[in-house]
Amino acid sequence: KACMLKNPKAVMHIQDPASQRLTWNKPPKSVLIIKKIRDASLLQPFKELCIFLTQQKNMIVYVERKIIEDPAIAIESFVSLKKKICTFREDYDDISNCVDFIICLGGDGTLLYASSLFQESVPPVMAFHLGSLGFLTPFKFDTYQSQVTQVIEGKSLHCERTSDYSQFIFVTLSSVPGLNEFCTYLSYVDLFLDGHLITTVQGDGVIVSTPTGSTAYAVAAGASMIHPNVPAIMITPICPHSLSFRPIVVPAGVELKITLSRDARNMAWVSLDGRKRQEIAYGDSITITTSCFPVPSICFRDPVNDWFESLAQCLHWNVRKKQSHLSSEEEEF
């Protein structure tokens, strides 16, 4: 017998992703700039942005030391600028309480890297499309001054939950955050959900991705694309030995655990967002949960329109040549 609502007139409120706004409790004073390294085409935009932020906006600018130490930046025109920039070293200096927001110059990889610098709460991210694909980078640098000014002034800005982090907890490592996906390679592993064995993965590997990562490696392996505001975890096999093993979506609140199967003939390799590759052996386990710290990505328009624009422009989603009209003679038949 079907369940009935006690109050059939009650209406459940579902938040519209486009309604999310970025507001500042107080004006931002510091910004972290992430630049794609070893890319000469970004030197001039990087310099222009630093000058604009330090001289016109009086912002405190943080940059990784390895970027400032780049020989291409050690030229005379950058000397005076370097004195106004604060530097830090990855894995050594904690800047989590020093940065109000982040600006990325490059492709999607710069945003992934920026999120990896923060173990917990990530400042709002403004990503400029200066790379190759740019699915997660909606802003064009041509109008950077007006766009950055709007962010600093907080003028009705939309903010997207660029997927809740997934926390990947290794037995040999501390908790490691990832934005896109966790992958195992050449796998014969057991997959547990909330402590229950749900399947054994035999194949080239398995991808455990966030909704943001669903449009990356996962979609290339046959997964569906999930909007970043949908709370979920996607499990996608890579060339499974069983043709019935299709990608599945599970609730964001579950705990996944991956262990090497006792029947496995070899060790397995794992990676996180394409980085931090390491081998897992018998007795090792990886626990995957959704973090309570999403990455707030500043939108160009709003979360819905930006996402579909990226699907169309970057992935050419549902693009095909239009069929021709029938002639009058053909219509008669």
Buried (B, 14 or more C-beta within 10 A) or exposed (E): EEEEEEEEEEEEEEEEBBEBEBEBEEEBEBBBBBBBBEBEEBBEBBBEBBBBBBEEBEBBBBBBBEBBEBEEBEEEEBEEBBEBBBBBEEEEBEBEEBBBBBBBBBBBBBBBBBBBBBBEEBBBBBBBBBBEBBBBBBBEBEEBBEBBEBBBEBEEBBBBBBBBBBBBBBEEEEBBBBBBBBBBBBBBBBBBBEEEEEBBBBBBBBBBBBBBBBBBBBBEBBBBBBBBBBBBBBBBBBEBEEEEBEBBBBEBEBBBBBBBBEEBEEEBBBBBBBEBEEEBEEEBBBBBBBBEBBBBBBBBEBBBBBBEBBBEBBBEEEEEEEEEEEEEEEEEE
